[in-house]
Amino acid sequence: MATNDAPREVTINFNPSLKPWLAPEPNNVAGKGVIEKPGETENFIWQTRKAEPTQYENDFGDALERVFDAGAVELDQVVNGLNGIGFRTPEGAAWTEERLAAEFRTLAD
């Protein structure tokens, strides 16, 4: 029986190449040495997630990318695109405009 000596792919859930945004040495003057002033910057919802995406959320994102890459712009085009590639609602039904809008609202919470 042969063994596979190929390195295993490692999945990470963060960017190891991301440079730290804080100065390496603390500055005693508030707001100096950083891009924003501490406590005065809005945290956008897409910058802070409550948990890692579920498999469904990742698959939904991949499906949306395919639909947008194909040129969909309007809600009805996205619905038709998702149905066209066979990506169904979590319940297994075909998408409607109302159901897709509701799903966006649910995932935005």
Residue, then its C-alpha position, 0 to 999 in steps of 0.5 A: m500500500a503506497t502512502n501519499d507524501a503530498p502536503r495536506e491543504v490547511t484551511i484557515n479562517f483568517n488572513p495570515s498576511l494581514k498587516p496589523w493596523l495598530a502602531p507597534e509602539p503605543n502612542n500616548v496621544a489619542g488618535k495619533g498613529v492609527i487610521e481612525k480615532p478609537g471609539e469614533t469609528e463605525n463598525f460595519i456589519w460586514q466587517t464583524r461577523k457573529a460566527e463563521p458562515t455555515q455551509y449553506e451560507n457559503d454555497f449561497g454566496d457561491a451561487l450568487e457570485r455565479v448569478f452576478d457574474a452572468g450579468a444579473v442586476e435586478l432581483d428578478q434576474v437573480v431569482n431566475g439565475l438561482n433557479g436556472i443553476g438549480f440552487r434552491t431555498p433552504e426548504g428545497a423550493a424554487w426561489t421567488e422574489e419575496r423569498l429571496a428578499a426574506e432570505f437577504r433580510t434573515l442573513a443580514d441580522 
